[in-house]
Amino acid sequence: MSSTQRSKKSLEVKPFYDAAAEARNAGDFETAKEFCARALELLDESEAKLFAIVHRELGYIHAECGDPAMAEKHYRQAIAV
């Protein structure tokens, strides 16, 4: 993937990631998870950095929801790429 394609992909994903972070900060964890899921739908594992960032956010969300097992799953997915 070229740097131009990565930049375009980043611009597509950023609104969903930002909305997820905003929802998480507001305590609306279900909405935050939905926005992360939508961001992941736009990605595949070849976009490793973006994939890792979204999974890290999901880890934060699940940790704040009191679900350490799911948090760990997403943290592991983030560092695996």
C-alpha positions in Angstrom: 0.0 0.0 0.0 1.4 3.4 -1.0 1.7 6.3 1.5 -1.1 8.1 -0.4 -3.4 5.1 0.1 -2.5 4.9 3.8 -3.2 8.6 4.2 -6.6 8.2 2.5 -7.4 5.2 4.8 -6.3 7.2 7.8 -8.7 10.0 6.8 -11.6 7.5 6.4 -10.9 5.9 9.8 -10.1 9.0 11.9 -13.7 10.2 12.3 -14.8 6.8 13.7 -11.8 6.6 16.0 -12.3 10.2 17.2 -16.0 9.5 17.9 -15.1 6.3 19.8 -12.7 8.2 22.0 -15.2 11.0 22.6 -17.9 8.4 23.5 -15.5 6.6 25.8 -14.6 9.8 27.5 -18.3 10.5 28.0 -18.8 7.1 29.5 -20.9 5.8 26.6 -19.0 2.6 26.1 -21.5 0.8 23.8 -21.4 3.7 21.3 -17.6 3.7 21.6 -17.4 0.0 20.8 -19.7 0.6 17.8 -17.5 3.3 16.4 -14.4 1.1 16.8 -16.2 -1.7 15.0 -17.0 0.6 12.1 -13.4 1.7 12.0 -12.2 -1.9 11.9 -14.6 -2.6 9.0 -12.6 -0.1 6.9 -9.3 -1.8 7.8 -7.5 -5.0 7.2 -4.3 -6.2 8.9 -2.1 -4.7 6.2 -2.9 -1.3 7.7 -1.1 -2.4 10.8 -0.6 1.0 12.6 -4.3 1.9 12.2 -5.4 -1.6 13.1 -3.3 -1.5 16.3 -4.6 2.0 17.3 -8.2 0.9 17.0 -7.6 -2.3 18.9 -5.8 -0.3 21.6 -8.8 1.9 21.9 -11.0 -1.1 22.3 -8.7 -2.3 25.0 -9.2 0.9 26.9 -13.0 0.7 26.4 -13.2 -2.8 27.7 -10.9 -2.1 30.6 -13.1 0.9 31.6 -16.2 -1.4 31.3 -14.7 -3.8 33.8 -14.0 -6.5 31.2 -10.3 -7.3 31.6 -10.4 -10.4 29.5 -11.7 -8.5 26.4 -9.4 -5.7 27.2 -6.4 -8.1 27.1 -7.7 -9.6 23.9 -7.7 -6.2 22.1 -4.4 -5.2 23.6 -2.9 -8.4 22.3 -4.3 -7.8 18.9 -2.9 -4.3 19.0 0.7 -5.5 19.8 0.5 -8.5 17.4 0.6 -6.4 14.3 
